[in-house]
Amino acid sequence: MPESPLPAWLGTAAQPRWSHRDPVSNENPFPASDPHHDRWQRATDFAIEELRRHDERLNELNSTTINVVSYRSQMIELAVTRFDTWACRGLATIDEQKYFEGYASWLQHYVKNWLDYAADTCRHVDVHDDLQARLTKRAMCWTAEAQALVNQDLDAQVEVEHSVQRP
């Protein structure tokens, strides 16, 4: 399989966190001269704002006493929201097939890492099966979205090529 042009460390830099800290702890993985650098930065800024808004809503909900069932549900929802937010950020850089492979791989690492992280940090609340089902489904959706973006670009290229008059 050809190597992904995404930075090599990005494939394993998928550290889940209950906080809104970035799962890709390194700085922007793209050099400043790469157009993906600005896309990544804009998407990161947007993701952080989304997580702040989500945290505000979560804090409002948590102002009342919750039981174990609602606590478990909120933990799963929090993990899925974090997952989706950062997956969406990664999607901002997928515009060619060569980036798709790295992104799909990153999503799989991120699902696995979330399951391990939840098991380590939520020992008294069993969320594994439901979280696995939700994150696996979300990863499939994000992968499909990325492939659709790549296909859309390929379709646009073919359309342009066919619209150019040949001598």
C-alpha positions in Angstrom: 0.0 0.0 0.0 1.5 3.4 -0.9 2.5 5.7 2.0 0.0 8.4 2.8 1.3 12.0 2.1 -0.2 13.0 5.5 2.5 13.5 8.1 3.5 10.1 9.4 2.9 10.8 13.1 -0.7 11.9 12.4 -1.8 8.2 12.0 -1.1 7.5 15.6 -1.7 11.0 17.0 -5.3 10.3 18.0 -5.3 10.8 21.7 -8.9 11.1 23.1 -9.6 13.4 25.9 -12.7 14.3 27.9 -11.6 17.9 27.8 -11.7 19.8 24.6 -7.9 19.5 24.1 -6.8 18.6 20.6 -6.2 14.8 20.1 -3.4 15.7 17.7 -1.0 17.2 20.3 1.6 18.4 17.9 1.2 21.6 16.1 -0.3 21.9 12.7 0.9 18.8 10.8 1.2 20.7 7.5 4.1 23.1 6.7 3.0 26.8 6.4 3.7 26.7 2.7 1.1 23.9 2.2 -2.5 25.0 1.5 -3.7 22.4 3.9 -2.0 24.3 6.7 -4.5 27.1 6.6 -7.4 24.7 6.2 -6.2 22.7 9.2 -5.9 25.9 11.3 -9.3 27.3 10.4 -10.9 23.9 11.1 -9.1 23.6 14.4 -10.3 27.1 15.5 -13.8 26.1 14.5 -13.6 22.8 16.4 -12.4 24.5 19.6 -15.3 26.9 19.4 -17.8 24.1 18.8 -16.4 22.2 21.8 -16.7 25.3 24.0 -20.3 25.7 23.1 -21.0 22.0 23.7 -19.3 22.3 27.1 -21.4 25.3 28.0 -24.6 23.3 27.1 -23.3 20.3 29.1 -22.6 22.4 32.1 -26.2 23.7 32.0 -27.5 20.2 31.9 -25.3 19.1 34.7 -26.6 21.7 37.1 -29.2 19.2 38.2 -28.6 15.9 39.9 -28.2 13.0 37.5 -28.5 9.3 38.0 -26.2 6.5 36.7 -28.2 5.9 33.5 -28.2 9.6 32.5 -24.5 9.9 33.5 -23.6 7.0 31.3 -25.6 8.4 28.4 -23.9 11.8 28.8 -20.4 10.2 28.9 -21.2 8.4 25.6 -22.6 11.6 24.1 -19.5 13.5 25.2 -17.1 11.0 23.6 -19.1 10.9 20.4 -19.2 14.7 20.2 -15.5 15.0 20.8 -14.9 12.3 18.2 -17.1 14.0 15.6 -15.7 17.4 16.2 -12.1 16.3 15.6 -13.1 14.0 12.7 -14.7 17.0 11.1 -11.5 19.0 11.5 -9.5 16.3 9.8 -12.0 16.2 6.9 -11.1 19.8 6.1 -7.8 18.5 4.6 -9.2 15.7 2.5 -9.3 16.8 -1.1 -7.4 14.0 -2.9 -7.4 10.3 -2.8 -3.8 10.3 -1.5 -5.1 12.0 1.7 -8.1 9.8 2.1 -6.0 6.7 3.1 -4.3 8.5 6.0 -7.6 10.0 7.2 -9.4 6.7 7.2 -6.5 5.1 9.1 -6.5 8.0 11.6 -10.3 7.5 12.2 -9.7 3.8 13.0 -6.9 4.6 15.5 -9.1 7.3 17.1 -12.0 4.8 17.6 -9.7 2.3 19.2 -8.0 4.9 21.4 -11.4 6.2 22.6 -12.4 2.7 23.6 -9.2 2.2 25.5 -9.4 5.7 27.1 -13.0 5.2 28.2 -12.1 1.8 29.7 -9.3 3.4 31.7 -11.1 6.5 32.8 -14.7 5.1 33.3 -14.0 1.9 35.3 -17.3 2.1 37.2 -19.5 2.9 34.2 -19.7 0.3 31.4 -19.8 2.2 28.1 -17.7 0.0 25.9 -20.3 -1.8 23.7 -22.5 1.3 23.1 -19.5 3.5 22.6 -17.9 1.1 20.2 -21.1 0.8 18.2 -21.6 4.6 18.1 -17.9 5.5 17.2 -17.6 2.7 14.6 -20.8 4.0 12.9 -19.5 7.6 13.1 -16.1 6.6 11.7 -17.9 4.9 8.8 -19.9 8.1 8.2 -16.8 10.3 8.2 -15.0 7.8 5.9 -17.9 7.9 3.5 -18.0 11.7 3.6 -14.2 11.9 2.9 -14.6 9.5 0.0 -17.5 11.5 -1.4 -15.3 14.7 -1.2 -12.5 12.9 -3.1 -15.0 11.5 -5.7 -16.5 14.9 -6.1 -13.1 16.4 -6.9 -12.4 13.5 -9.3 -15.8 14.1 -11.0 -15.1 17.8 -11.3 -11.7 17.1 -12.8 -13.2 14.7 -15.4 -16.0 17.2 -16.2 -13.4 20.0 -16.7 -11.3 17.6 -18.9 -14.3 16.8 -21.1 -15.4 20.4 -21.4 -12.0 21.4 -22.8 -12.1 21.3 -26.5 -9.5 19.2 -28.1 -8.0 20.0 -31.5 
